[in-house]
Amino acid sequence: HCGSSGKAYVARKSCLDSVRISALYCHKMSTLRNLWLLAVLAACLDSISAYFVSVDAHAEECFFDRVTSGTKMGLMFEVAEGGFLDIDVKITGPDSTVIYSGERESNGKYTFAAHMDGVYKYCFSNKMSTMTPKIVMFSMDIGEAPKGQDMETEAHQNKLEEMINELAVALTGVKHEQEYMEVRERIHRAINDNTNSRVVLWSFFEALVLVAMTLGQIYYLKRFFEVRRVV
């Protein structure tokens, strides 16, 4: 009787050890998978950046993206330098449909969903300028293509991957917002420095005029009270 109990205890212990090893293995594999997804997320964030383009006077610069129907796209732009800090913007679909058009805009954000498969074009036009080039900072955020039924089922089974994708989109928006605010701060600092230099020059000019008027009045009063002798 004691011998059979010992064998049962050994078998039960062996079974528990196997369960613990399997659980530990699954935990390690899940951790490695999470680390891999985070590494992919970091790599995606490293590749996110805004672009700067110089648009000459009477010129137009266009960019193209090929997407599938239903894909969300978002254009953000800011005129960083040149003239009155304005630019004409136009977004055109594959069927030459004008999705968005704006004139003499300094900055803006526009989000839309692709209505059909094909190449979408967004252009920055400086044709209204006679001689001043413009420097434009812009970024085009392109979301994921709509998923099919099988892919949706797989996505529901994998909530972690979906959460990481949402986090990547949110961090992309934060990064673009930081770049947007950095450009705006640079523009406002340049305007403040320009205004400050003009105020200093105007104050210096006023001081010169004041000194000149003072000397002129002294000279006039001296001549007015001067006694003239008639020979």
Secondary structure as GFF3:
##gff-version 3
##sequence-region A 1 231
A	DSSP	alpha_helix	2	46	.	.	.	ID=ss1
A	DSSP	beta_strand	51	55	.	.	.	ID=ss2
A	DSSP	beta_strand	60	67	.	.	.	ID=ss3
A	DSSP	beta_strand	72	81	.	.	.	ID=ss4
A	DSSP	beta_strand	87	92	.	.	.	ID=ss5
A	DSSP	beta_strand	98	105	.	.	.	ID=ss6
A	DSSP	beta_strand	107	113	.	.	.	ID=ss7
A	DSSP	beta_strand	118	125	.	.	.	ID=ss8
A	DSSP	beta_strand	134	142	.	.	.	ID=ss9
A	DSSP	alpha_helix	149	157	.	.	.	ID=ss10
A	DSSP	alpha_helix	159	224	.	.	.	ID=ss11
###
